[in-house]
Amino acid sequence: MNKVLALVLLLVSLSARSQDLGQCQATDARLQITGPDISLTEMEERGLRPSPRGRPAPTLPWNGHKNWLTFKSTFRPGDRIRPYSLAFKLGEKPFQWGYALYRGDCLLLIFAVRVA
């Protein structure tokens, strides 16, 4: 009886842990990390800066974009945010830039800031 109870508790804790980790995304070889890790606070501050083309800063980070809200709500202490770029083919000029959310070595989510 004790073994069965221990097994059930182990399975429940593993299930809860896997749900906490979220789903790993397949890492695309074209996704290139372009800078050091940044904090969620720094990312929020970047979202409040005016664009280089002189547009005013948004009142909410990334204009309250739903993908930003999902990205922010997925973040947990210990996660890493890394700037990335993505090209159509390896070695080509990038067409997309943004931030990737990692939990350990697991890519959870990307937040595209610019798509050319």
MODELLER restraints for C-alpha pairs under 7 A, 6 or more apart:
rsr = mdl.restraints
at = mdl.atoms
rsr.add(forms.Gaussian(group=physical.xy_distance, feature=features.Distance(at['CA:22:A'], at['CA:108:A']), mean=6.83, stdev=0.5))
rsr.add(forms.Gaussian(group=physical.xy_distance, feature=features.Distance(at['CA:23:A'], at['CA:108:A']), mean=6.15, stdev=0.5))
rsr.add(forms.Gaussian(group=physical.xy_distance, feature=features.Distance(at['CA:24:A'], at['CA:106:A']), mean=5.29, stdev=0.5))
rsr.add(forms.Gaussian(group=physical.xy_distance, feature=features.Distance(at['CA:24:A'], at['CA:107:A']), mean=5.39, stdev=0.5))
rsr.add(forms.Gaussian(group=physical.xy_distance, feature=features.Distance(at['CA:24:A'], at['CA:108:A']), mean=5.04, stdev=0.5))
rsr.add(forms.Gaussian(group=physical.xy_distance, feature=features.Distance(at['CA:25:A'], at['CA:107:A']), mean=5.45, stdev=0.5))
rsr.add(forms.Gaussian(group=physical.xy_distance, feature=features.Distance(at['CA:25:A'], at['CA:108:A']), mean=5.67, stdev=0.5))
rsr.add(forms.Gaussian(group=physical.xy_distance, feature=features.Distance(at['CA:27:A'], at['CA:107:A']), mean=6.87, stdev=0.5))
rsr.add(forms.Gaussian(group=physical.xy_distance, feature=features.Distance(at['CA:30:A'], at['CA:86:A']), mean=5.58, stdev=0.5))
rsr.add(forms.Gaussian(group=physical.xy_distance, feature=features.Distance(at['CA:30:A'], at['CA:87:A']), mean=5.75, stdev=0.5))
rsr.add(forms.Gaussian(group=physical.xy_distance, feature=features.Distance(at['CA:30:A'], at['CA:89:A']), mean=6.47, stdev=0.5))
rsr.add(forms.Gaussian(group=physical.xy_distance, feature=features.Distance(at['CA:30:A'], at['CA:90:A']), mean=5.53, stdev=0.5))
rsr.add(forms.Gaussian(group=physical.xy_distance, feature=features.Distance(at['CA:31:A'], at['CA:84:A']), mean=6.52, stdev=0.5))
rsr.add(forms.Gaussian(group=physical.xy_distance, feature=features.Distance(at['CA:31:A'], at['CA:85:A']), mean=5.88, stdev=0.5))
rsr.add(forms.Gaussian(group=physical.xy_distance, feature=features.Distance(at['CA:31:A'], at['CA:86:A']), mean=4.67, stdev=0.5))
rsr.add(forms.Gaussian(group=physical.xy_distance, feature=features.Distance(at['CA:32:A'], at['CA:84:A']), mean=5.41, stdev=0.5))
rsr.add(forms.Gaussian(group=physical.xy_distance, feature=features.Distance(at['CA:32:A'], at['CA:85:A']), mean=5.35, stdev=0.5))
rsr.add(forms.Gaussian(group=physical.xy_distance, feature=features.Distance(at['CA:32:A'], at['CA:86:A']), mean=6.24, stdev=0.5))
rsr.add(forms.Gaussian(group=physical.xy_distance, feature=features.Distance(at['CA:33:A'], at['CA:82:A']), mean=6.55, stdev=0.5))
rsr.add(forms.Gaussian(group=physical.xy_distance, feature=features.Distance(at['CA:33:A'], at['CA:83:A']), mean=5.84, stdev=0.5))
rsr.add(forms.Gaussian(group=physical.xy_distance, feature=features.Distance(at['CA:33:A'], at['CA:84:A']), mean=4.34, stdev=0.5))
rsr.add(forms.Gaussian(group=physical.xy_distance, feature=features.Distance(at['CA:33:A'], at['CA:85:A']), mean=6.58, stdev=0.5))
rsr.add(forms.Gaussian(group=physical.xy_distance, feature=features.Distance(at['CA:34:A'], at['CA:83:A']), mean=5.57, stdev=0.5))
rsr.add(forms.Gaussian(group=physical.xy_distance, feature=features.Distance(at['CA:34:A'], at['CA:84:A']), mean=5.12, stdev=0.5))
rsr.add(forms.Gaussian(group=physical.xy_distance, feature=features.Distance(at['CA:34:A'], at['CA:85:A']), mean=6.61, stdev=0.5))
rsr.add(forms.Gaussian(group=physical.xy_distance, feature=features.Distance(at['CA:35:A'], at['CA:82:A']), mean=6.65, stdev=0.5))
rsr.add(forms.Gaussian(group=physical.xy_distance, feature=features.Distance(at['CA:35:A'], at['CA:83:A']), mean=5.66, stdev=0.5))
rsr.add(forms.Gaussian(group=physical.xy_distance, feature=features.Distance(at['CA:36:A'], at['CA:82:A']), mean=6.30, stdev=0.5))
rsr.add(forms.Gaussian(group=physical.xy_distance, feature=features.Distance(at['CA:37:A'], at['CA:80:A']), mean=6.18, stdev=0.5))
rsr.add(forms.Gaussian(group=physical.xy_distance, feature=features.Distance(at['CA:37:A'], at['CA:81:A']), mean=5.43, stdev=0.5))
rsr.add(forms.Gaussian(group=physical.xy_distance, feature=features.Distance(at['CA:37:A'], at['CA:82:A']), mean=4.69, stdev=0.5))
rsr.add(forms.Gaussian(group=physical.xy_distance, feature=features.Distance(at['CA:38:A'], at['CA:81:A']), mean=5.48, stdev=0.5))
rsr.add(forms.Gaussian(group=physical.xy_distance, feature=features.Distance(at['CA:38:A'], at['CA:82:A']), mean=6.22, stdev=0.5))
rsr.add(forms.Gaussian(group=physical.xy_distance, feature=features.Distance(at['CA:39:A'], at['CA:81:A']), mean=6.47, stdev=0.5))
rsr.add(forms.Gaussian(group=physical.xy_distance, feature=features.Distance(at['CA:44:A'], at['CA:61:A']), mean=5.65, stdev=0.5))
rsr.add(forms.Gaussian(group=physical.xy_distance, feature=features.Distance(at['CA:47:A'], at['CA:61:A']), mean=4.52, stdev=0.5))
rsr.add(forms.Gaussian(group=physical.xy_distance, feature=features.Distance(at['CA:47:A'], at['CA:62:A']), mean=4.87, stdev=0.5))
rsr.add(forms.Gaussian(group=physical.xy_distance, feature=features.Distance(at['CA:48:A'], at['CA:57:A']), mean=5.38, stdev=0.5))
rsr.add(forms.Gaussian(group=physical.xy_distance, feature=features.Distance(at['CA:48:A'], at['CA:58:A']), mean=5.71, stdev=0.5))
rsr.add(forms.Gaussian(group=physical.xy_distance, feature=features.Distance(at['CA:48:A'], at['CA:60:A']), mean=6.78, stdev=0.5))
rsr.add(forms.Gaussian(group=physical.xy_distance, feature=features.Distance(at['CA:48:A'], at['CA:61:A']), mean=5.26, stdev=0.5))
rsr.add(forms.Gaussian(group=physical.xy_distance, feature=features.Distance(at['CA:48:A'], at['CA:62:A']), mean=6.96, stdev=0.5))
rsr.add(forms.Gaussian(group=physical.xy_distance, feature=features.Distance(at['CA:49:A'], at['CA:57:A']), mean=5.09, stdev=0.5))
rsr.add(forms.Gaussian(group=physical.xy_distance, feature=features.Distance(at['CA:50:A'], at['CA:56:A']), mean=4.94, stdev=0.5))
rsr.add(forms.Gaussian(group=physical.xy_distance, feature=features.Distance(at['CA:50:A'], at['CA:57:A']), mean=3.97, stdev=0.5))
rsr.add(forms.Gaussian(group=physical.xy_distance, feature=features.Distance(at['CA:51:A'], at['CA:57:A']), mean=6.87, stdev=0.5))
rsr.add(forms.Gaussian(group=physical.xy_distance, feature=features.Distance(at['CA:62:A'], at['CA:68:A']), mean=6.58, stdev=0.5))
rsr.add(forms.Gaussian(group=physical.xy_distance, feature=features.Distance(at['CA:67:A'], at['CA:111:A']), mean=6.72, stdev=0.5))
rsr.add(forms.Gaussian(group=physical.xy_distance, feature=features.Distance(at['CA:68:A'], at['CA:111:A']), mean=6.78, stdev=0.5))
rsr.add(forms.Gaussian(group=physical.xy_distance, feature=features.Distance(at['CA:71:A'], at['CA:109:A']), mean=6.90, stdev=0.5))
rsr.add(forms.Gaussian(group=physical.xy_distance, feature=features.Distance(at['CA:71:A'], at['CA:111:A']), mean=6.81, stdev=0.5))
rsr.add(forms.Gaussian(group=physical.xy_distance, feature=features.Distance(at['CA:79:A'], at['CA:101:A']), mean=6.98, stdev=0.5))
rsr.add(forms.Gaussian(group=physical.xy_distance, feature=features.Distance(at['CA:79:A'], at['CA:102:A']), mean=5.72, stdev=0.5))
rsr.add(forms.Gaussian(group=physical.xy_distance, feature=features.Distance(at['CA:79:A'], at['CA:103:A']), mean=4.76, stdev=0.5))
rsr.add(forms.Gaussian(group=physical.xy_distance, feature=features.Distance(at['CA:79:A'], at['CA:104:A']), mean=6.92, stdev=0.5))
rsr.add(forms.Gaussian(group=physical.xy_distance, feature=features.Distance(at['CA:80:A'], at['CA:101:A']), mean=5.84, stdev=0.5))
rsr.add(forms.Gaussian(group=physical.xy_distance, feature=features.Distance(at['CA:80:A'], at['CA:102:A']), mean=5.09, stdev=0.5))
rsr.add(forms.Gaussian(group=physical.xy_distance, feature=features.Distance(at['CA:80:A'], at['CA:103:A']), mean=6.44, stdev=0.5))
rsr.add(forms.Gaussian(group=physical.xy_distance, feature=features.Distance(at['CA:81:A'], at['CA:99:A']), mean=6.34, stdev=0.5))
rsr.add(forms.Gaussian(group=physical.xy_distance, feature=features.Distance(at['CA:81:A'], at['CA:100:A']), mean=5.58, stdev=0.5))
rsr.add(forms.Gaussian(group=physical.xy_distance, feature=features.Distance(at['CA:81:A'], at['CA:101:A']), mean=4.74, stdev=0.5))
rsr.add(forms.Gaussian(group=physical.xy_distance, feature=features.Distance(at['CA:81:A'], at['CA:102:A']), mean=6.30, stdev=0.5))
rsr.add(forms.Gaussian(group=physical.xy_distance, feature=features.Distance(at['CA:82:A'], at['CA:99:A']), mean=5.45, stdev=0.5))
rsr.add(forms.Gaussian(group=physical.xy_distance, feature=features.Distance(at['CA:82:A'], at['CA:100:A']), mean=5.19, stdev=0.5))
rsr.add(forms.Gaussian(group=physical.xy_distance, feature=features.Distance(at['CA:82:A'], at['CA:101:A']), mean=6.64, stdev=0.5))
rsr.add(forms.Gaussian(group=physical.xy_distance, feature=features.Distance(at['CA:83:A'], at['CA:98:A']), mean=5.72, stdev=0.5))
rsr.add(forms.Gaussian(group=physical.xy_distance, feature=features.Distance(at['CA:83:A'], at['CA:99:A']), mean=4.34, stdev=0.5))
rsr.add(forms.Gaussian(group=physical.xy_distance, feature=features.Distance(at['CA:83:A'], at['CA:100:A']), mean=6.19, stdev=0.5))
rsr.add(forms.Gaussian(group=physical.xy_distance, feature=features.Distance(at['CA:84:A'], at['CA:97:A']), mean=5.77, stdev=0.5))
rsr.add(forms.Gaussian(group=physical.xy_distance, feature=features.Distance(at['CA:84:A'], at['CA:98:A']), mean=5.50, stdev=0.5))
rsr.add(forms.Gaussian(group=physical.xy_distance, feature=features.Distance(at['CA:84:A'], at['CA:99:A']), mean=5.59, stdev=0.5))
rsr.add(forms.Gaussian(group=physical.xy_distance, feature=features.Distance(at['CA:84:A'], at['CA:100:A']), mean=6.50, stdev=0.5))
rsr.add(forms.Gaussian(group=physical.xy_distance, feature=features.Distance(at['CA:85:A'], at['CA:94:A']), mean=5.90, stdev=0.5))
rsr.add(forms.Gaussian(group=physical.xy_distance, feature=features.Distance(at['CA:85:A'], at['CA:96:A']), mean=5.55, stdev=0.5))
rsr.add(forms.Gaussian(group=physical.xy_distance, feature=features.Distance(at['CA:85:A'], at['CA:97:A']), mean=4.40, stdev=0.5))
rsr.add(forms.Gaussian(group=physical.xy_distance, feature=features.Distance(at['CA:85:A'], at['CA:98:A']), mean=6.54, stdev=0.5))
rsr.add(forms.Gaussian(group=physical.xy_distance, feature=features.Distance(at['CA:86:A'], at['CA:94:A']), mean=5.07, stdev=0.5))
rsr.add(forms.Gaussian(group=physical.xy_distance, feature=features.Distance(at['CA:86:A'], at['CA:95:A']), mean=6.06, stdev=0.5))
rsr.add(forms.Gaussian(group=physical.xy_distance, feature=features.Distance(at['CA:86:A'], at['CA:96:A']), mean=5.12, stdev=0.5))
rsr.add(forms.Gaussian(group=physical.xy_distance, feature=features.Distance(at['CA:86:A'], at['CA:97:A']), mean=6.47, stdev=0.5))
rsr.add(forms.Gaussian(group=physical.xy_distance, feature=features.Distance(at['CA:87:A'], at['CA:93:A']), mean=5.85, stdev=0.5))
rsr.add(forms.Gaussian(group=physical.xy_distance, feature=features.Distance(at['CA:87:A'], at['CA:94:A']), mean=3.97, stdev=0.5))
rsr.add(forms.Gaussian(group=physical.xy_distance, feature=features.Distance(at['CA:87:A'], at['CA:95:A']), mean=5.41, stdev=0.5))
rsr.add(forms.Gaussian(group=physical.xy_distance, feature=features.Distance(at['CA:87:A'], at['CA:96:A']), mean=6.88, stdev=0.5))
rsr.add(forms.Gaussian(group=physical.xy_distance, feature=features.Distance(at['CA:95:A'], at['CA:115:A']), mean=5.76, stdev=0.5))
rsr.add(forms.Gaussian(group=physical.xy_distance, feature=features.Distance(at['CA:95:A'], at['CA:116:A']), mean=4.98, stdev=0.5))
rsr.add(forms.Gaussian(group=physical.xy_distance, feature=features.Distance(at['CA:96:A'], at['CA:112:A']), mean=6.78, stdev=0.5))
rsr.add(forms.Gaussian(group=physical.xy_distance, feature=features.Distance(at['CA:96:A'], at['CA:114:A']), mean=5.65, stdev=0.5))
rsr.add(forms.Gaussian(group=physical.xy_distance, feature=features.Distance(at['CA:96:A'], at['CA:115:A']), mean=4.34, stdev=0.5))
rsr.add(forms.Gaussian(group=physical.xy_distance, feature=features.Distance(at['CA:96:A'], at['CA:116:A']), mean=6.15, stdev=0.5))
rsr.add(forms.Gaussian(group=physical.xy_distance, feature=features.Distance(at['CA:97:A'], at['CA:112:A']), mean=5.79, stdev=0.5))
rsr.add(forms.Gaussian(group=physical.xy_distance, feature=features.Distance(at['CA:97:A'], at['CA:113:A']), mean=5.86, stdev=0.5))
rsr.add(forms.Gaussian(group=physical.xy_distance, feature=features.Distance(at['CA:97:A'], at['CA:114:A']), mean=5.26, stdev=0.5))
rsr.add(forms.Gaussian(group=physical.xy_distance, feature=features.Distance(at['CA:97:A'], at['CA:115:A']), mean=6.51, stdev=0.5))
rsr.add(forms.Gaussian(group=physical.xy_distance, feature=features.Distance(at['CA:98:A'], at['CA:111:A']), mean=5.50, stdev=0.5))
rsr.add(forms.Gaussian(group=physical.xy_distance, feature=features.Distance(at['CA:98:A'], at['CA:112:A']), mean=4.26, stdev=0.5))
rsr.add(forms.Gaussian(group=physical.xy_distance, feature=features.Distance(at['CA:98:A'], at['CA:113:A']), mean=4.66, stdev=0.5))
rsr.add(forms.Gaussian(group=physical.xy_distance, feature=features.Distance(at['CA:98:A'], at['CA:114:A']), mean=6.58, stdev=0.5))
rsr.add(forms.Gaussian(group=physical.xy_distance, feature=features.Distance(at['CA:99:A'], at['CA:110:A']), mean=5.68, stdev=0.5))
rsr.add(forms.Gaussian(group=physical.xy_distance, feature=features.Distance(at['CA:99:A'], at['CA:111:A']), mean=5.19, stdev=0.5))
rsr.add(forms.Gaussian(group=physical.xy_distance, feature=features.Distance(at['CA:99:A'], at['CA:112:A']), mean=6.50, stdev=0.5))
rsr.add(forms.Gaussian(group=physical.xy_distance, feature=features.Distance(at['CA:100:A'], at['CA:109:A']), mean=5.90, stdev=0.5))
rsr.add(forms.Gaussian(group=physical.xy_distance, feature=features.Distance(at['CA:100:A'], at['CA:110:A']), mean=4.33, stdev=0.5))
rsr.add(forms.Gaussian(group=physical.xy_distance, feature=features.Distance(at['CA:100:A'], at['CA:111:A']), mean=6.33, stdev=0.5))
rsr.add(forms.Gaussian(group=physical.xy_distance, feature=features.Distance(at['CA:101:A'], at['CA:107:A']), mean=6.02, stdev=0.5))
rsr.add(forms.Gaussian(group=physical.xy_distance, feature=features.Distance(at['CA:101:A'], at['CA:108:A']), mean=5.62, stdev=0.5))
rsr.add(forms.Gaussian(group=physical.xy_distance, feature=features.Distance(at['CA:101:A'], at['CA:109:A']), mean=5.22, stdev=0.5))
rsr.add(forms.Gaussian(group=physical.xy_distance, feature=features.Distance(at['CA:101:A'], at['CA:110:A']), mean=6.08, stdev=0.5))
rsr.add(forms.Gaussian(group=physical.xy_distance, feature=features.Distance(at['CA:102:A'], at['CA:108:A']), mean=5.64, stdev=0.5))
